[in-house]
Amino acid sequence: MKILLTHQEKLTLESRHRKCSDKRECDRIKAILLSAEGWSTTMISQALRNHQTSIIRHLNDYISNKKLTSENGGSDSYLNEVQTEVAIAHLSDITYFHMHDIRDYIKDTFDVEYSISGLQKWLHRNGFSYKQLKGVPHKYEQEKQDVFVAEYEVLKATVASDEPILFMDATHPTQATKVSNAWIQTGRDKPIETTGSRTRLNIVGAIRLGHLEDAITQQYPTVNGEYIIDFFCCIKEKYPQSKTIHLILDGAGYHRSKVVKSKAIELGIELHYLPPYSPNLNPIERLWKVMNEHARNNKYFSSAKAFVTVHQR
């Protein structure tokens, strides 16, 4: 028994073999390639340390329906390199939420049928994973964000070593119980006490990338121009020797008032405003996320005092 392969088919199989992590599938591919190179089933059996009847079955499976996977991986045919590139481009442009829809697309477009398990392997092999979409404000403008990112890269490359770049933002955690996911035994619920208290904090913070241990945070009764000026003074106290401090922040009204801008100039703080609706460009958002995970998620606070105490640590 000898399998005849075109040059393109051989290249496709060799490429798949390089990417494959399933030993059984790799053995099938090697058996097919060796057969195409003129090896007998006996020689292939000895080389792969597989029984000769298994080798014959693998070759017959490929001849009859292009099968390359074992039974528990599905009887899948496969896309060639050109089809794979087309499919990857399509899946990169169109968002699918269910694998059966992707399977239908491949079947309708290329007349190639995958099992669900086989398709999952194909997706992982080609750089896809099942993850949550990244939400962005509906009014954000990509062009303005691109311009800001380019300007930020120039700033990083040209700023003096004694001129720190900080990212600033405010957050307003509430006492209301923030319920999130956890590992819980299947079929069981794990209750947690909740409260609808509207007690909330006003925390202003600033971080320097690469120096998170030096994060600056302050709690205020509210967030307005007066308290932003106070926070600017805290920043200056942290970096008293810096002639210029670069501060990246959003364009909230109290960040743009004349008195705030004037105080920033007095303190040597140069303000760089983020584009509108661009919290995704402010890395301090990650600090707030970590704060919630440690201080709020799945925690019940019996009193406002307990809630405030946790956030003062």
Buried (B, 14 or more C-beta within 10 A) or exposed (E): EEBEBEEEBBEBBEEBBEEBEBEBBBBBBBBBBBBBEEBBBEBBBEBBEBEBEBBBBBBEBBBEEBBBBBEEBBBBBBBBEEBBEBBBEBBEEEEBEEBEEBBEBBEEEBEBBBBEBBBBBBBEBBEBEEEEEEEEEEEBEEEBBEEBEEEBEEBEEEBEEEBBBBBBBBBEBBBBBBEEEEEEEEEEEEEEEEBEBEBBBBBBBBBBEEEEEEBBBBEBEEBBBBBBBEBBBEBBEBBEEBEBBBBBBBEBEBBBBEEBBEBBEEBEBBBBBBBEBBBBBBEBEEBBEEBBEEBBBEBEBEEBEEBBEBBEE
